Amino acid sequence: MTALETISLSGRKKQVSNKEMTFLERLYLIAIIKGLWITIKHLFTRKVTIQYPEQVREMSPVYRGQHMLKRDELGRENCTACGLCALSCPAEAITMKAAERKKGEELLYREEKYAEIYEINMLRCIFCGLCEEACPKDAIYLTTSKVLVPASYDREDFIFGKDKLVMPLDIAMKNAQLKNAN
């Protein structure tokens, strides 16, 4: 049956033919041979899988790793709890609660206001870096080190508070020494 039919697709007319398939086409032999040829060709190509603990893939130069809250050269937290990082986060992964600095805490926080609670839900974070771009005090940044979010079976382990996010004092002092040396 080789009838020509006219069908209308979104206002355009197109002619299609309903010709019968040949014997070879009905066997799908050519299609099967093409598929097997592709499979055999891939057997002899270079392996793509990386055996992770033994082999490490080179990271991109623009890799964004673990979040960190910076300290200044005196060891005080840079974050002033302005909330711009939380507003700019498209995944809404950052939550914070601001508090006023009390007497005697001048060595801990640089400004009158500080983030009493600062949490990032790493299950929601998409590592876009918009929080880093939005921060006027340069308080948060995504490290370029190869630190990845650790694996866990509990969802609570992926909510990072200030205990995991604030830069350790020794690293802050080392960075201050490098700045002063330059």
C-alpha positions in Angstrom: 0.0 0.0 0.0 1.7 3.2 -1.2 -0.9 5.8 -0.6 0.1 9.4 -0.1 -1.7 11.1 2.7 -1.8 14.8 3.5 -1.7 15.7 7.2 -1.9 19.1 8.8 0.6 19.9 11.5 0.1 23.3 13.2 -1.4 24.8 10.0 1.2 23.4 7.6 0.4 20.6 5.2 2.8 17.8 4.7 2.7 14.7 2.5 3.7 11.4 4.0 3.8 8.0 2.3 2.9 4.7 3.9 5.2 2.4 1.9 5.7 -1.1 3.0 9.1 -2.1 4.5 11.3 -4.4 2.6 12.2 -7.8 3.9 15.6 -6.6 5.2 14.0 -3.6 6.9 11.5 -5.9 8.7 14.3 -8.0 10.0 16.0 -4.9 11.5 19.2 -6.7 10.6 21.0 -3.5 9.5 20.0 -1.7 12.7 21.2 -4.6 14.9 24.6 -4.7 13.1 25.0 -0.9 13.5 24.3 -1.2 17.2 26.7 -4.1 17.7 29.4 -2.2 15.8 29.1 0.8 18.1 29.3 -1.5 21.2 32.4 -3.3 19.8 34.0 0.0 19.0 33.5 1.2 22.6 35.1 -1.9 24.0 38.5 -0.8 22.6 38.4 2.9 23.6 40.0 4.5 26.6 38.4 3.9 29.9 36.6 6.9 31.4 36.0 5.7 34.9 38.3 7.1 37.5 39.2 4.7 40.4 38.7 7.5 43.0 40.8 6.8 46.1 43.8 5.8 44.0 43.4 8.2 41.1 42.3 11.8 41.6 40.9 13.8 38.7 42.3 17.3 38.3 39.9 20.0 39.5 38.8 22.9 37.4 40.6 26.2 38.1 37.3 27.8 39.0 36.3 25.0 41.4 34.2 26.1 44.3 34.6 23.9 47.4 33.6 24.1 51.0 32.1 27.3 52.4 34.1 29.2 55.0 33.5 32.3 57.1 36.6 34.5 57.2 38.3 36.2 60.1 40.3 39.4 60.0 44.0 39.8 60.9 43.1 40.0 64.6 41.0 36.8 64.6 37.6 38.6 64.7 34.7 37.3 62.5 34.1 39.4 59.4 30.4 38.6 59.2 28.1 41.5 60.2 24.8 39.5 59.7 23.6 41.9 57.0 21.8 39.0 55.3 22.8 39.7 51.8 24.2 36.3 51.3 20.9 34.7 52.4 19.0 37.0 50.1 21.2 36.2 47.1 21.1 32.4 47.6 18.8 31.0 44.9 18.4 27.7 46.8 17.6 29.4 50.1 20.2 27.3 51.8 21.5 30.0 54.2 19.8 31.0 57.4 21.1 33.4 60.1 20.1 35.2 63.2 21.7 38.6 64.1 22.7 39.6 67.6 24.2 42.7 69.2 27.8 42.6 70.4 28.1 42.8 74.2 30.8 44.5 76.2 34.0 42.3 76.3 33.3 40.7 72.9 35.2 43.3 70.9 38.0 40.7 70.3 35.5 38.3 68.8 33.4 40.4 66.4 34.5 43.5 64.4 31.2 45.2 64.1 28.3 46.0 66.5 26.2 43.4 64.9 27.2 39.8 64.3 25.7 36.5 63.2 24.7 34.6 66.4 23.5 31.7 64.3 24.8 31.1 60.8 23.8 27.9 59.0 24.1 26.5 55.5 22.1 23.5 54.5 24.6 21.7 52.2 21.8 19.5 50.8 20.2 22.6 49.3 23.4 24.5 48.3 24.2 24.5 44.6 27.7 25.9 45.0 26.9 28.8 42.7 29.1 31.4 44.6 26.4 34.1 44.7 26.7 34.4 48.5 30.4 35.1 48.1 29.7 37.8 45.4 27.0 39.5 47.5 28.9 39.8 50.8 30.1 43.4 51.2 32.5 42.5 54.0 34.1 39.6 52.2 33.1 37.4 55.1 32.1 34.2 53.2 34.0 32.4 50.5 34.0 29.1 48.8 37.5 27.5 49.3 39.5 26.6 46.3 41.0 23.6 48.1 39.8 20.1 47.3 37.7 19.9 50.4 34.4 18.3 49.5 31.2 18.0 51.6 31.7 14.8 53.6 29.3 11.9 53.1 26.8 10.9 55.8 23.6 9.0 56.4 22.0 11.7 58.6 20.5 14.8 57.2 21.5 16.8 60.3 25.1 16.3 59.4 24.7 18.4 56.3 23.5 21.5 58.1 26.8 23.4 58.7 26.8 25.9 61.6 29.4 28.3 62.7 31.3 25.5 64.4 32.1 24.0 60.9 32.1 27.2 58.8 34.3 29.8 60.8 37.9 29.8 59.7 40.2 28.3 62.3 42.4 30.9 64.1 45.7 29.4 63.0 44.7 29.8 59.3 43.5 33.4 60.0 46.8 34.3 61.6 48.8 32.7 58.8 46.8 34.7 56.2 47.5 37.9 58.2 51.2 37.2 58.2 51.2 36.6 54.5 49.4 39.9 53.9 51.9 41.8 56.1 54.8 40.2 54.3 53.6 41.4 51.0 
